[in-house]
Amino acid sequence: MKYSLPSFAVNPDPDGFLVDLNSLFDWFARLTDSRDARGVRYDLVTVLAYIVLAKLAGENQLTGIAEWVQLRKEALAQAFQLEKVRAPHLSTYSRLLGHVIDADEFERVVRDFFAAQPQAGEGIAIALDGKTLRGTLRAGRTHGVHLLAAYLTGEGVVLLQVEVGRKENEITAAPRLLKALDLRGKIITGDALLAQRELSAQIVEAGGEYVWTVKGNQPGLQQDLTTLFDAEPVVKGFSPASHDDFATAQTVNKGHGRLERRTITVSGALKGYVDWPYAEQVFRLERWVRHIRTGQESCDVVYGVTSLTAAEASPPRLLELVRGHWAIENGLHYRRDETLREDWSQVERGHAPQVLAALNNVVLGLLLRCGVTNVAQARRRYAANWQDALSLILRTQA
């Protein structure tokens, strides 16, 4: 096991406090500190370690984090072998997060930290989706901080997220996000907004594949798909057109008070005909839901296109990829909102909203890599024994 000495002031004994190379602490220590070294009371890595530790132990907002650290400053000083027993003021946290930390560098460090962990990057499906931080939407404003994330669905890790500028949207931010990632062997999934010709070409030419749903923002493509899959009127005495190329798959699930059936129909008949870069297959997905208690039924249909060939993605695999895309909603955005209370944060100073969102990604990534399925329950456990959470920060993840 490789170790390194921490970068902040510690007791003279070189064996007093060691951390693993490739631990979160080690990666945080690599961040650039833009402050003048004179007068610095708290090293950046110390403050970030405190924030992650407090979040793992159940605190969501900076006020709660500052108080949590203050109440445990003696124990924290002993755990980190600090020379002085003291705790940062609330304003210190917001100033460091908003103006000292470079948000883009922080995102890259987080990406590289997770990429350096054992068995990292084995998943191949990356879901793209954006989220507005509602706490930054104050009265009278039409825009808040909006972040676009690339989420490795099989591992529960955000590979990278970027802020969508006020003069751009997800369509223009997505190429910038994907350019910073190694797409070789990866499959990018996204909703209809991101179904764009230029983005599709960028992904394939970078060694990846795409799976998009298609709606009215691409009217020509949508019309081609509905024409292919929708039933044609049949003149009496004649048989309907043969669709020998069609292949289907279906899943049925029961849970959360409802019965759900998903049916996908896939075809390669439009390859070379449809005006879309590298299109190999198209599909029609029907989702039927019945609410068991009320008996109420609903059915919706979406269409899609992919660069994956039939040999690379059978109908069951495509159904899995399309359904797996929504893991970014349930596994990331929902947890950030409902468990970590991200949208309740009123912090707006500089880059602090994006950095705090990235720290929430770190917390979720640490827990999910440990096999945690109930994040709230894990945080209650760490609240009772916060020392147990130290290993997630100071040790290389298994």
Summary of the structure (lengths in Angstrom):
residues: 398
radius of gyration: 24.3
end to end distance: 12.1
largest distance: 94.1
contacts: 1215
relative contact order: 0.15
helix: 40%
strand: 20%
